[in-house]
Every structure is written in structure tokens, then in C-alpha cells.
Amino acid sequence: MLGRTTREILSVKLDHSRLDVRRAEGCFWLWVLLTVLWIAANSSFDPESVVFGALMAAALSYVCTRKTDVWQGLRFSPSRLLSFGLYTCVFAFELVRANLNMMRYVYSPHLDIAPGIVRIKTKLKSPLGRLALANSIALTPGSLVLDMKDDTLLVHWLDVETTNPDEATRIIAGPFERHLEKVFG
């Protein structure tokens, strides 16, 4: 470490220890989330099933957080859980609405659509929040995220209503973004 002062060396070590703490917190919360999902999916509190699920969740959490910083921002609080519940309700509503809209396209005697690709900008800062937004858009019929770079998503839209990025963002991402911002920051 030629040319570095003791203060610089300690500062680098302190930054690495903070990173390790945040990574460990992310690993813990991901483990909790995956364990709860395992128990819910199995609908069983059988000890063997819970222990197996917890061990699998621990292994997955370790592998997922070891090399990436995506899970560092994962934090739980009552307000975030409430916002996640509201997001889930909004997503379910938008999913049903998009499916009904798709059914209208399928059963219509005239195919009156204007497919195209639009750019939308998100206010979400967290990589995990952006991933959740991209998945929400892709899971609703009629839209598909083609690319995601920084705060811009390239979306294939089955029936383009506008090419204005702000208006397209309001229509496509608006229902999800407000709740995801509260959950993921």
C-alpha cells in the first residue's frame, strides 16, 4: 500500500465492513422472505418441511447475496409491508384489467391495435425496485419490457396510446411505481 496514509487504509476497511453488514442484512431478510414463501407454498408447519425450507432458503440467500449488491436495499418495516400489500392489490387489479382488455382484442372482429415500442422513465432508485417494476409490466398482458438501462425502460406496448415518455410512464408504470417506491425506496 505504497503512498497511502493510515487514515485512507482505515477508511477503505471501514467501507468494506459497512458493505459486509449491509450484505448480511440483505441476506437475512431474503432468507426470511424465502422461508415464509416456502411455508406458504407448502401450507404446512410440519417440522421437517419447515427446516428443509429454511435450509434451502439459507443456501439460496447466501448464493444470491454473495456476489451482488441488489439485495442490500431489502428492508422490512410495517409501512413497507402495508405498501407491498397495496402494491399486490394494484397488481392484481391491473392484471385482471389487462386480461379483460386482451380478451377484447382477441374476440373483436377487427384487430384495431397500434403496436409499438415506447421509452418510459422510472423514479425508482433501487435495482430491486426497478426489477419489480419491469416484472410487473411484463406480467400484465399487452406489454413487455425489452431493455432496462438506468432509469429508462424500453417497453413493447400492444396498443400504443402515446409516444410521449412522460405520458407513457404515467399509463404503463404509474399504477405500480408509487407503491414500489415505498417498498424499495
Order of alpha helices (4+ residues) and beta strands (2+ residues): alpha-alpha-alpha-beta-alpha-beta-beta-alpha-alpha
